Amino acid sequence: MEEIMKQFVEYPSDPYTSIAKWKENHKKKVIGVFPMWIPEEIIHAAGMLPVVMWRSNEAITWGYKHVPPYNCPINKSVVDDVVKGKLKFMDGMVFLRQCLQSQEVPFIVENNRPPAFEEYLYLPPIYHGDKASKDFTRDEFEKLRKRLEEFGGEEITDEKLNESINIYNKNRSLLRKLYDLRKQKPGILRGRDVLRIVWSSMLMPKEEHNKLLESLLSELEKNGYEPTKGKKVFLSGCLCIHPQLELLDMIEDLGMVIVDDDIYVGYRYFANDAEITDDPIGALMERHFIKTPVDPARGEIEVNWGKELVGKVKKLHADGIITLLTKYCPPHLCYYPDIKVELADAGIPEVLIEVEHEIISLEGIKTRLQSFKEMIGGF
């Protein structure tokens, strides 16, 4: 199993080098996609490799000439990487209106180091039964399809789209199996390993990732398992970016075990499949409009993130929730007070940990987590 994990770790450890090396070896185009809702299947069907843009571990320097310090980590990091030329191996980039802050990113890219291909999707808020929103989203996906056909010089047929959807559905299904196994056998994998498995799926070809996942699941099911006695916790939040590995280590080293999450580099990424139909663009559009997990960045005013969390925690018999709030993330900040009330009313212990790009006080976080562990009956 160690050899399998090494392959999962390779891409997240140094995505810049790993993806550039893959491109050189396979002579195919690489398209960076901004998190969280761009349909990667369309890019895959064009014969290109879609990779989800990530938060680097380097300090922001040149990026501050273009974005203010109070922007969220993914916006600052992507801009910084672009203007430094660190993403020059990408043949194209696809952006979308994720939040108010993200609206500026594609225009900064266009005016500084534009890639050969750049597209910006305008995806509307989600309203129940709103045909206009669905029609508009379909048109945006069709626009991306046509632009990629022009850029790649090949037609993206419905058959190719369904083949890509099938490959992506398989990847999502395998990741859900991994998460189900973690629920059944808490602690079977370290939190950092689960994160890197999911993150690697965003960076490497899904076909390769599927084979690795099948091998890993086979090994995990064969291996013995010793039940973990730690307090069970649910991770929530961390939209768009991955949490620091050191933070996950700290949670577990303090005697807690992560049993599930709704973070983006986690369950949120692979929660739902797209159907195989005669209308694959329509299927991708319908997947976009599935309302769980709740997404505060999509204006889903008719759903309640707090109630969804209460239901998940009770179903898992978890001892509490650790909220990972990305600093300067307005969508999460707007929802959090209501979430806090819902959890308190349900008697579910919760602690808020603010996640920053560069400066994170691990000792301060450790103190908060120790207090939380005492709250849920630890020590």
DOBABA-833835 format. One record per residue (C-alpha): residue number from 1; x, y, z. Coordinates in pm, 1 decimal. Layout:
% residues N
<NUM <X Y Z>>
...
END
This chain:
% residues 379
<1 <0.0 0.0 0.0>>
<2 <296.8 227.9 60.8>>
<3 <382.9 226.3 -310.0>>
<4 <25.2 319.6 -401.7>>
<5 <26.2 611.7 -156.4>>
<6 <354.4 739.0 -302.7>>
<7 <180.9 783.7 -637.4>>
<8 <-108.9 971.8 -476.7>>
<9 <136.0 1199.2 -294.6>>
<10 <348.5 1283.6 -600.9>>
<11 <112.8 1537.8 -758.7>>
<12 <6.7 1730.3 -443.7>>
<13 <368.3 1744.6 -321.5>>
<14 <475.1 1947.4 -626.3>>
<15 <187.6 2004.5 -869.9>>
<16 <388.7 2248.1 -1082.7>>
<17 <662.5 1997.7 -1167.8>>
<18 <436.7 1690.4 -1183.0>>
<19 <184.8 1841.7 -1426.4>>
<20 <455.6 1999.3 -1644.3>>
<21 <629.5 1660.7 -1661.0>>
<22 <302.2 1487.6 -1754.8>>
<23 <245.5 1741.4 -2032.1>>
<24 <594.2 1691.0 -2172.0>>
<25 <556.9 1311.9 -2170.0>>
<26 <207.1 1297.8 -2320.5>>
<27 <220.4 1597.9 -2556.9>>
<28 <-130.5 1706.2 -2458.8>>
<29 <-275.2 2040.6 -2357.9>>
<30 <-330.1 2128.0 -1990.6>>
<31 <-619.7 2352.5 -1889.2>>
<32 <-634.8 2504.3 -1541.3>>
<33 <-985.1 2537.3 -1396.7>>
<34 <-1083.5 2764.1 -1111.4>>
<35 <-1269.1 2589.3 -827.3>>
<36 <-1547.2 2485.4 -763.9>>
<37 <-1805.6 2426.6 -1040.3>>
<38 <-1645.8 2418.4 -1385.1>>
<39 <-1746.4 2096.3 -1567.4>>
<40 <-1408.6 1931.5 -1619.9>>
<41 <-1571.4 1661.6 -1832.7>>
<42 <-1601.7 1903.0 -2127.1>>
<43 <-1227.0 1972.4 -2118.7>>
<44 <-1150.7 1602.2 -2080.8>>
<45 <-1372.2 1521.7 -2381.1>>
<46 <-1164.3 1769.9 -2583.5>>
<47 <-858.4 1548.5 -2526.9>>
<48 <-700.3 1788.2 -2276.5>>
<49 <-610.4 1751.8 -1907.6>>
<50 <-818.5 1967.5 -1671.7>>
<51 <-644.2 2049.7 -1342.8>>
<52 <-809.4 2234.2 -1056.0>>
<53 <-608.4 2541.3 -956.0>>
<54 <-459.9 2527.6 -609.5>>
<55 <-330.8 2741.8 -326.0>>
<56 <48.6 2743.2 -326.9>>
<57 <256.1 2719.6 -10.5>>
<58 <468.0 3021.2 -101.8>>
<59 <430.6 3370.7 37.2>>
<60 <240.0 3614.9 -183.4>>
<61 <476.5 3875.1 -332.3>>
<62 <405.0 4001.0 -685.3>>
<63 <38.8 3918.1 -643.5>>
<64 <-10.0 4207.2 -401.3>>
<65 <46.4 4448.7 -688.7>>
<66 <-284.5 4327.3 -830.6>>
<67 <-503.2 4209.5 -540.3>>
<68 <-545.9 4347.7 -187.3>>
<69 <-427.0 4151.2 116.7>>
<70 <-786.7 4095.9 232.4>>
<71 <-865.7 3873.7 -66.4>>
<72 <-908.0 3502.1 0.4>>
<73 <-612.4 3261.5 -41.0>>
<74 <-708.4 3102.6 -374.4>>
<75 <-749.3 3438.8 -550.3>>
<76 <-423.9 3578.2 -412.3>>
<77 <-232.0 3260.0 -480.9>>
<78 <-351.3 3207.9 -839.7>>
<79 <-279.2 3570.6 -930.5>>
<80 <64.7 3549.1 -768.5>>
<81 <148.3 3227.8 -954.8>>
<82 <26.2 3369.2 -1286.4>>
<83 <221.1 3695.4 -1274.2>>
<84 <535.2 3507.8 -1163.7>>
<85 <501.7 3273.9 -1461.3>>
<86 <469.7 2963.4 -1244.6>>
<87 <165.6 2842.1 -1441.0>>
<88 <317.1 2885.1 -1786.8>>
<89 <282.5 2509.2 -1847.5>>
<90 <-94.7 2561.5 -1866.0>>
<91 <-219.5 2604.4 -2222.4>>
<92 <-541.6 2759.0 -2101.8>>
<93 <-747.0 2862.4 -1800.8>>
<94 <-1119.4 2859.8 -1732.5>>
<95 <-1259.3 3093.3 -1468.2>>
<96 <-1602.4 3159.3 -1327.0>>
<97 <-1777.1 3401.0 -1097.0>>
<98 <-1722.4 3212.0 -773.6>>
<99 <-1765.0 3516.0 -551.5>>
<100 <-1713.1 3891.5 -570.2>>
<101 <-1338.4 3857.4 -514.6>>
<102 <-1292.4 3598.1 -788.7>>
<103 <-1450.2 3822.9 -1052.7>>
<104 <-1128.8 4020.0 -1090.6>>
<105 <-894.1 3722.7 -1138.9>>
<106 <-954.3 3645.0 -1511.5>>
<107 <-908.8 4010.7 -1604.1>>
<108 <-581.9 4033.6 -1410.3>>
<109 <-462.0 3720.7 -1591.3>>
<110 <-571.3 3857.7 -1929.3>>
<111 <-384.4 4182.8 -1877.9>>
<112 <-60.3 4033.1 -1747.8>>
<113 <25.5 3679.4 -1861.0>>
<114 <-267.8 3557.4 -2070.7>>
<115 <-256.6 3188.5 -2167.5>>
<116 <-327.3 3071.6 -2522.7>>
<117 <-684.4 2991.5 -2416.6>>
<118 <-894.6 3173.0 -2157.0>>
<119 <-1266.4 3146.0 -2088.9>>
<120 <-1489.4 3301.1 -1824.8>>
<121 <-1818.9 3134.8 -1732.5>>
<122 <-2103.6 3338.3 -1588.5>>
<123 <-2293.2 3086.5 -1374.6>>
<124 <-2606.5 3228.6 -1208.8>>
<125 <-2724.8 3171.7 -850.4>>
<126 <-2935.4 2861.5 -794.0>>
<127 <-3306.8 2918.4 -744.9>>
<128 <-3556.6 2635.7 -707.7>>
<129 <-3747.1 2567.7 -1029.2>>
<130 <-3583.5 2860.1 -1208.8>>
<131 <-3579.6 2754.7 -1575.8>>
<132 <-3403.8 3074.4 -1678.6>>
<133 <-3103.4 2992.8 -1456.7>>
<134 <-3082.3 2641.7 -1600.3>>
<135 <-3109.6 2763.2 -1958.6>>
<136 <-2840.7 3023.5 -1898.2>>
<137 <-2607.6 2765.9 -1739.4>>
<138 <-2659.6 2526.9 -2030.5>>
<139 <-2568.2 2806.3 -2272.4>>
<140 <-2249.1 2877.2 -2077.1>>
<141 <-2148.6 2509.4 -2088.8>>
<142 <-2220.8 2499.2 -2462.6>>
<143 <-2009.1 2811.4 -2504.7>>
<144 <-1718.6 2637.7 -2330.5>>
<145 <-1766.1 2334.5 -2554.5>>
<146 <-1750.7 2543.3 -2873.8>>
<147 <-1451.8 2747.6 -2757.6>>
<148 <-1258.6 2429.7 -2674.9>>
<149 <-1345.5 2282.6 -3014.6>>
<150 <-1200.5 2592.8 -3179.8>>
<151 <-890.4 2581.8 -2961.5>>
<152 <-826.4 2208.7 -2991.7>>
<153 <-934.7 2169.3 -3352.1>>
<154 <-1153.9 1866.4 -3278.0>>
<155 <-1528.1 1822.3 -3240.3>>
<156 <-1649.0 1739.6 -2889.1>>
<157 <-1926.8 1494.3 -2969.9>>
<158 <-2199.1 1381.6 -2730.7>>
<159 <-2040.1 1037.0 -2739.0>>
<160 <-1705.4 1177.1 -2623.3>>
<161 <-1879.3 1375.9 -2350.2>>
<162 <-2058.8 1067.2 -2220.0>>
<163 <-1731.5 873.6 -2219.9>>
<164 <-1573.5 1148.6 -2009.7>>
<165 <-1874.6 1168.3 -1777.9>>
<166 <-1850.4 792.3 -1727.1>>
<167 <-1480.9 816.3 -1634.4>>
<168 <-1549.3 1103.0 -1393.9>>
<169 <-1848.9 924.3 -1241.1>>
<170 <-1629.7 621.7 -1176.4>>
<171 <-1374.9 840.9 -1000.1>>
<172 <-1644.1 1001.3 -786.5>>
<173 <-1791.0 661.4 -701.9>>
<174 <-1453.1 522.5 -595.2>>
<175 <-1383.9 827.1 -377.4>>
<176 <-1725.2 787.2 -214.2>>
<177 <-1638.1 422.7 -142.0>>
<178 <-1318.7 541.1 24.6>>
<179 <-1517.6 785.7 237.4>>
<180 <-1773.2 516.5 325.7>>
<181 <-1487.2 293.6 438.3>>
<182 <-1353.1 573.0 659.2>>
<183 <-1696.8 611.9 819.7>>
<184 <-1714.8 238.9 888.0>>
<185 <-1354.3 217.5 1007.3>>
<186 <-1255.3 555.8 1155.0>>
<187 <-881.8 609.8 1143.3>>
<188 <-815.9 353.5 870.5>>
<189 <-629.3 634.1 692.2>>
<190 <-469.6 948.5 829.1>>
<191 <-645.5 1274.0 747.8>>
<192 <-347.2 1399.0 546.0>>
<193 <-356.8 1081.9 333.8>>
<194 <-728.2 1116.9 256.7>>
<195 <-676.4 1482.1 162.9>>
<196 <-388.5 1401.7 -71.8>>
<197 <-585.2 1120.6 -235.4>>
<198 <-869.7 1361.7 -315.8>>
<199 <-635.8 1644.6 -413.0>>
<200 <-440.6 1420.9 -650.6>>
<201 <-767.1 1343.9 -832.8>>
<202 <-788.3 1714.2 -917.3>>
<203 <-438.4 1717.6 -1067.4>>
<204 <-377.5 1390.9 -1250.9>>
<205 <-567.7 1211.1 -1527.8>>
<206 <-881.5 1048.4 -1392.0>>
<207 <-803.4 723.2 -1575.8>>
<208 <-477.4 686.0 -1379.3>>
<209 <-640.9 793.6 -1056.4>>
<210 <-919.6 537.4 -1096.7>>
<211 <-666.4 253.0 -1124.7>>
<212 <-482.5 373.5 -814.9>>
<213 <-807.8 402.6 -620.0>>
<214 <-913.8 50.3 -714.6>>
<215 <-577.9 -84.3 -595.7>>
<216 <-594.0 116.1 -272.5>>
<217 <-948.5 5.9 -188.3>>
<218 <-854.4 -355.5 -252.7>>
<219 <-557.0 -326.2 -15.5>>
<220 <-758.7 -150.4 254.9>>
<221 <-1029.8 -414.9 245.2>>
<222 <-770.8 -694.4 276.2>>
<223 <-566.3 -534.6 553.0>>
<224 <-650.0 -574.4 919.3>>
<225 <-809.0 -284.9 1106.4>>
<226 <-765.2 -182.5 1467.2>>
<227 <-1052.3 42.8 1585.4>>
<228 <-951.7 397.0 1679.1>>
<229 <-1065.8 516.8 2020.7>>
<230 <-1048.0 889.0 1947.3>>
<231 <-1341.6 1128.2 1953.5>>
<232 <-1512.5 1140.7 1614.8>>
<233 <-1521.5 1481.5 1444.9>>
<234 <-1668.4 1619.4 1121.7>>
<235 <-1475.8 1881.3 920.0>>
<236 <-1682.0 2155.2 756.7>>
<237 <-1599.9 2451.6 534.5>>
<238 <-1265.2 2521.7 367.5>>
<239 <-1424.4 2622.4 38.8>>
<240 <-1204.9 2633.0 -274.6>>
<241 <-876.9 2540.4 -102.4>>
<242 <-720.8 2252.1 88.2>>
<243 <-651.8 2285.5 460.9>>
<244 <-293.0 2264.9 582.1>>
<245 <-172.5 1908.7 635.9>>
<246 <-23.0 2015.2 969.0>>
<247 <-369.8 2114.5 1089.2>>
<248 <-511.2 1770.5 1008.8>>
<249 <-215.3 1607.9 1185.4>>
<250 <-277.0 1822.0 1492.5>>
<251 <-644.0 1721.4 1512.4>>
<252 <-549.8 1353.8 1510.6>>
<253 <-246.0 1389.1 1736.0>>
<254 <-474.7 1542.2 1999.7>>
<255 <-678.8 1221.8 2003.9>>
<256 <-958.7 1303.4 1760.3>>
<257 <-1042.6 1110.9 1444.2>>
<258 <-1190.0 1264.7 1128.4>>
<259 <-1485.7 1055.1 1009.9>>
<260 <-1628.5 1275.6 733.6>>
<261 <-1625.5 1625.4 584.4>>
<262 <-1794.2 1864.1 343.2>>
<263 <-1478.3 2052.6 241.8>>
<264 <-1403.6 2120.5 -125.4>>
<265 <-1085.5 1912.0 -143.2>>
<266 <-1298.6 1638.4 4.7>>
<267 <-1657.9 1517.6 -18.2>>
<268 <-1786.8 1834.7 -184.0>>
<269 <-1577.4 1761.7 -495.5>>
<270 <-1718.5 1415.4 -567.6>>
<271 <-2056.4 1409.5 -392.8>>
<272 <-2276.7 1386.5 -701.6>>
<273 <-2262.5 1216.9 -1040.9>>
<274 <-2384.2 1334.5 -1379.9>>
<275 <-2626.2 1108.4 -1564.4>>
<276 <-2539.7 933.0 -1890.0>>
<277 <-2805.3 1059.5 -2133.4>>
<278 <-2854.4 1163.1 -2495.7>>
<279 <-2800.8 1519.2 -2372.8>>
<280 <-2466.7 1523.1 -2185.6>>
<281 <-2447.5 1902.2 -2162.3>>
<282 <-2793.0 1896.6 -2002.9>>
<283 <-2674.3 1624.9 -1762.6>>
<284 <-2376.5 1837.5 -1656.2>>
<285 <-2609.1 2133.8 -1609.7>>
<286 <-2844.2 1925.5 -1390.5>>
<287 <-2549.8 1807.8 -1179.9>>
<288 <-2456.0 2169.7 -1123.3>>
<289 <-2802.3 2235.5 -980.5>>
<290 <-2796.7 1953.9 -722.9>>
<291 <-2828.9 2129.1 -387.9>>
<292 <-2623.2 1906.2 -160.9>>
<293 <-2376.1 1959.2 -13.6>>
<294 <-2502.4 2312.6 46.6>>
<295 <-2283.6 2566.9 -131.0>>
<296 <-2289.0 2918.5 18.7>>
<297 <-2116.6 3064.6 -287.3>>
<298 <-2411.6 2985.4 -515.4>>
<299 <-2680.1 3194.1 -346.0>>
<300 <-2883.6 2892.3 -235.9>>
<301 <-3122.9 3086.5 -14.8>>
<302 <-3378.4 2805.3 10.3>>
<303 <-3149.0 2555.8 180.3>>
<304 <-2999.7 2549.5 528.5>>
<305 <-2635.5 2452.3 570.5>>
<306 <-2673.8 2429.5 948.1>>
<307 <-2959.0 2178.3 929.6>>
<308 <-2765.5 1971.2 677.3>>
<309 <-2468.9 1957.7 915.8>>
<310 <-2689.5 1862.9 1210.7>>
<311 <-2831.5 1573.9 1010.7>>
<312 <-2489.1 1448.3 905.5>>
<313 <-2341.2 1465.6 1254.8>>
<314 <-2634.5 1278.9 1407.1>>
<315 <-2622.9 1011.3 1138.2>>
<316 <-2249.8 959.4 1196.1>>
<317 <-2282.0 976.0 1577.2>>
<318 <-1992.6 1221.7 1563.4>>
<319 <-1890.4 1402.3 1881.4>>
<320 <-1858.4 1746.9 1725.0>>
<321 <-1777.0 1968.8 1428.1>>
<322 <-1456.5 2152.6 1344.4>>
<323 <-1535.8 2445.1 1114.9>>
<324 <-1248.8 2546.7 885.5>>
<325 <-1321.8 2903.2 778.1>>
<326 <-1099.3 3036.4 502.3>>
<327 <-997.0 3388.0 600.3>>
<328 <-1168.4 3658.6 392.8>>
<329 <-1427.2 3416.4 250.7>>
<330 <-1749.3 3625.2 241.1>>
<331 <-1984.2 3339.4 137.8>>
<332 <-1886.7 3127.6 438.5>>
<333 <-1873.9 3426.7 672.5>>
<334 <-2229.8 3521.3 578.0>>
<335 <-2363.1 3173.4 653.3>>
<336 <-2160.3 3101.7 966.9>>
<337 <-2371.4 3284.9 1230.6>>
<338 <-2681.7 3088.5 1127.1>>
<339 <-2484.0 2763.5 1123.1>>
<340 <-2355.9 2836.2 1473.5>>
<341 <-2711.2 2886.7 1601.7>>
<342 <-2839.7 2566.6 1435.5>>
<343 <-2559.4 2359.7 1587.4>>
<344 <-2604.6 2514.5 1931.8>>
<345 <-2980.3 2452.9 1924.3>>
<346 <-2912.1 2088.8 1835.9>>
<347 <-2658.7 2056.7 2118.1>>
<348 <-2369.9 1981.0 1882.7>>
<349 <-2026.2 2104.0 2000.0>>
<350 <-1837.5 2310.9 1742.3>>
<351 <-1513.9 2505.0 1718.0>>
<352 <-1415.3 2761.0 1454.4>>
<353 <-1062.6 2749.7 1311.7>>
<354 <-966.3 3030.2 1075.2>>
<355 <-744.0 2912.5 789.3>>
<356 <-507.5 3164.0 629.2>>
<357 <-280.5 3133.6 326.6>>
<358 <56.3 3220.8 474.2>>
<359 <37.1 3295.1 844.2>>
<360 <-127.8 3031.9 1058.8>>
<361 <-58.6 3018.5 1433.6>>
<362 <-40.8 2645.8 1494.9>>
<363 <11.6 2695.6 1868.0>>
<364 <-296.2 2916.4 1891.5>>
<365 <-497.3 2661.8 1694.7>>
<366 <-365.7 2383.0 1916.2>>
<367 <-499.0 2563.0 2223.4>>
<368 <-843.2 2597.5 2064.2>>
<369 <-847.0 2233.3 1960.1>>
<370 <-739.4 2120.7 2307.1>>
<371 <-1027.6 2318.0 2457.6>>
<372 <-1263.5 2164.1 2202.0>>
<373 <-1137.8 1815.6 2289.3>>
<374 <-1221.2 1883.7 2654.2>>
<375 <-1564.9 2010.8 2550.5>>
<376 <-1650.5 1684.4 2373.8>>
<377 <-1528.1 1470.7 2660.5>>
<378 <-1163.1 1415.3 2586.3>>
<379 <-852.8 1407.0 2811.0>>
END
